[in-house]
């Protein structure tokens, strides 16, 4: 894993570094510490990352100014902060986990385990998806999202108004973040269950989910029984 720590307190940053190396061992490829918001933005734009560990108070700068950018990227973000009252807002923006200070090794390891598994998070609080569009960050309400299609390392977001937007996160990473109102009905599709109007069986044992807007999306054979039970 390639990890960036964004933390302005040297003592805490060194503690996070020490624990991270101890927890991840040989799976850690690179570990970088940056203590300012602007340097962190530059580093993120110019380096491949798997995970960012972000403090929300950076020498007086608001970590949320960086958060809206990092959550639009391909990697996951874990907030490590003493400001517990900001946890809900951080989850709404799409962070994978919020580790409150002071923290111990076990709590940090729990956060790393969430990043390395494909299980959904338990917070179910995400309300926005940040996307990069024409050099700016745009926030899309989760309520406007009908389904997501995997497109290699990227994903395509299909919205209620008929528009389509690109996201840098993979389908697997978005599946981790989104609440259980979205289900993986096919290897390439993640769908809001409440938008399914009908489940259709076609010749050749093909399964189709017809959405309320008339769009038809394939259902994987191994997913059919589970999806039908949840839909009903």
Secondary structure, DSSP 8 states (H G I E B T S, - for coil): -EEEEE-S-HHHHHHHHHHHHHHHGGG--EEEEE-SHHHHHHHHHHS--SEEEE-SEETTEETHHHHHHHTTSSSEEEEEES-GGGHHHHHHHT-SEEEESS--HHHHHHHHHHHHS----S-----EEEEEETTEEEEEEGGGEEEEEEETTEEEEEETTS-EEEESS-HHHHHHHS-TTEEEEETTEEEEGGGEEEEEEETTTEEEEEETTS-EEEE-TTTHHHHHHHH-
